[in-house]
């Protein structure tokens, strides 16, 4: 089955809803039914992330990239953003925002999740910094000749070891 969510959050050790949800994930929105990524995340925040005032004040003009940066870089969660728009002409696509460290549970979930990303073109953002409101990041991207599952698994195995960045 291909992933059809707008976003998927793979929780790390930073508390969400007042508890650590490491090893679990939430799926947000549907690429066929729902509005903008940020609108779906706004709805999600109404019952989650209640203690993060910035998430309670998001608007449709907020950048999902900045939100994903904060979730990943600051909070340590992995964020998958489905960027699929025109499947017939461009196929499936998505971005993954990777934290500085992965827990063993996040690694296991992410490696299992990539089964939903067969034939997706994936852009992985890592080693991110926010400078003057602009995200500066290292990134790796699949090509049409690379197996997505192998690409993501190789990235994880190369950049993380036993839950810590090499």
Buried (B, 14 or more C-beta within 10 A) or exposed (E): EBBBBBBBBBBBBBEBEEEBBBBEBBBBBEBEEBEBBBBBBBBBBEEBBEEBEEBEEBEEEBEBBBBBBBBBBBBBBBBBBBBBEEEEEEEBBBBBBBBBEBBEBBBEBBBEBBEBBEEBBBBBBBEBEBEEEEBEBEEBEBEEEEEBBEBBBEBBEEBBEEBEEE
